[in-house]
Amino acid sequence: MTRLSINLNKVALIRNARGGNLPNLEQVAIDCEKFGAQGITVHPRPDERHITYADVPSLKALVTTEYNIEGNPTQRFMKLVLENKPDQCTLVPDDPNQLTSDHGWDTIKHEAFLTDIISELKAAGIRTSLFVDPVEKMVEGALKTGADRIELYTGDYAHDFEKDKHAAVAPFIEAAKVANDIGIGINAGHDLNLNNLRFFKESIPNLLEVSIGQALVSDALYFGLYNTVQLYLRELK
């Protein structure tokens, strides 16, 4: 079964809108795991507009499944990751003021930089994943950096799904074939939801993990958190 890692950024965004601790981010993380999620993801950005740097060690102390920290490997980010040693670190090439992640690494252009960063993370015993577009040469480049996994950026798939789901998933199938052939693990994330998740999962062989945040949190407003987690787990079975 493909693992479900729940991104808590939007929960933190709601909390930060009023200050205080409502909703309680730590309790939400505990409940997500209790309801069946197999991982918790956070993406601290420099402006701390949702997940703050102080949230990271607090969650580290209580997450019992898989803890995944994702972000741009700035000096401050790397210090945070190395101090808290998550199970997985997903490297994302987003700019400091970027609204949301919208593209993957150029693993050829940035091979030397990524190789150094990944070497540092792996020396600390942290599994590494690179956020990449579904482009075969970028998948191959990810392996050269020493990454354990790729995370396929699925924003374009989600955008095109309603128009032609088979065309939308086609480049991801090809990228996954390359990943499976060369032996690098496959994660995926961005704009996956209850409408498009099952088809994506069934189309991508050996999909290890999906990271889902905004859609899941939005669905929870209607269905409740427990029911929503169950709905997403059902799509992944």
N, C-alpha and C positions, 0 to 999 in steps of 0.2 A: 504493500500500500504506500502511496505517496504521502509523505508526512506533511502536516499542516502546521506552519509556523505563523502565529498571529502577530502582526505588526501593531504595536501599541501607540504609535505616534499620534493618531487622531484622538485617542482617549486623553493623552497628555495635553493636546491642543485645547480640548474642552475645559480641562482643569485649569490651564493657564489663563483662559479667558477671564476668569473671575478671581484668580489667586486662590489661596487656600488649598484644600485637598479633596475637592469634589469634582469629578469622581476620583475615588482613591485608586491610583494607578497600581499600587502593589496588590490590593485586593482583586482588581480586575485580572492581573497576571495570575494570581493564585487560582481564581475561578476558571480562567481559560484552560489552565492545565487540568483542573478538576473535571471540567466538562469534556475533556478529551483531546485538546490541542497537544501536539507533540513538540512544540517549540514556541519560544517567545522571541520576537525580533524588535530591536529598537534602532533608530537612525538619528542620532544626535547631530544637529546642524550647528554651525558656529553661533548663530543668533539665539539658539536654544528656544525657538518658538514653540516647540512641542516637547519632545524628550529633552530634559536638561542633563548636563553632565553629572549632576548630583543624583539623578535617577539611576544611572548605570550601576554604581556599586550597590544601591538599595535593591535593585532587581537581581543582581548577581547573588545576593545573599539568600534569595528565596526561590529562584527558578530551579525546578528539579528535573525538567525535561532537557531541552536543548536551548542554550542561550546564544543568540546570534546578534552581533553588533555590526551594523553596516554604516558606511560613510566614506568620505574622501580622506585618504590617508595623509592628512596634514600632521605636522609635528604634535599639535595638541591632541588630535584624534588618536594617534599612535600611542601616546603616553597613556591615554585613558584605556585603550584596549589592552595594552601590556600590563597595566596595573590590575585590571579586572579579569583578564584571561577567560574570555567566553569560549564556548565550544567551537564556535565558528565566527570568523570575521569576513564580511562581504565587502569588498572594495568597490566603491561607486565613484565615477568621475563627475560628480556634480559641483557646480560653482557655488561659492558661499551664499549668494542671494537667490539661488535657483528655487522656484516654487516647488518643483518636484523633480525627481530623476527622470530624464527623458532620452537617454542614450547610453550606450555601453562604451567600454574602453576601446581605444585603438591599441590592441595588444602588440602590434608590430612597432608602431612609433614609440610606445612607452615601455618596451620590453625591458630595458636595463633598469629603469626606475621601479617597475613592478617586481622584477626579480629581486631587487634589494629589499623592498618592503616585505614581500612574501617570505623571503629567507629569515627575516627578523621575526615574523609572526610564527613561522614553523619552528624556529628555535625555541620559542616559548610554549610549544605544544598546542598551538591554535590551528585548527583546520581553516583553510583559506578558500574563498570563492571570489571570482571576478565577474562583475556585471558586464555582460557583453550583448551586442546585437546578434541576431541569427545570421551571421556571416561566417562561412566555413573557415576562411583564413584567420578570422579573429578567434575562433575556437581553437584552431591549431596553435595560434600565438599564445593563447592562455596556457596551454600545456608547457610551452617553452619557458614561461616565467616561473614554473614550479607550482602553480595553483592546483589545489586538489579538486576543485569544482569550478564550473561556470554557473552564473545565474542568468538565464536568458531574459532579456528585457521584453516583456510581452505587451507593452503599450500599443504597438502597431497592430498586433493580433487582435487586441480588444477593440480597437478603433474600427477595424475592417470586418469584424466577425459577422455583423448583421448583413453586410453586403454580400459576402461570399466566404463562408467559414472555411471551405476547402482551400481557396486561394490564400486566405489569411494565415492558415497554419502551415502552408507548404514550405516556406523558408525555414521554419522551426523544425520541421521533420528532417530536412537536409542537414541542418546544423547538428541535430541530435544524432544523426547517423555518424557524422564525423566524430562527435564526442565519444560515442560508444566504441567506434573503431580504434580511437587512440587511447581510450581508457581514462577519460576525465569525467567526473561525476556531473550530473545535470540537476540544477535547481531552476526555478523560474519565478518571476514575479512582476507585477505592475498591472493594475486594472483588471486582474482576474476576478470573476464574480460568479454568482450562482447560474447565470445564463451561459457563460462560455467556458467554465472550468472543466466540466466533464469531458467535453469534446477535445479540449487541449490535452488533458491527462491521457485520454485514450489514444491520442495521435502520437504521443511522444514516448517511445520505449525507454524504460529505465529512468523515468522522472522520479528523482529522489525526494524532492521537497518543493513546496510552493510557499511563498511568503505573501500574506494577504492582510491588508489593513483597512483602507478606507471603505471598500465595499462591505467588508464584514461588519465594521463598526456601524455603518449606515443601515445595514440590514437588521442589526440588533435593536435599532430604534423601533422597528416594527414587530419583530419576532421575539425579542428578548435575547439575551446573550447565550443562555443555555441552548435554546432552540436553534439559534443561528449557527453556533459551533457544530451542532449535530447535522444541520443541513449541508454545511461545507464538507464535513467528514463523509457524509453520504455520497457527495459528488466525487469524492476521491477513491471510493471503494471500487 
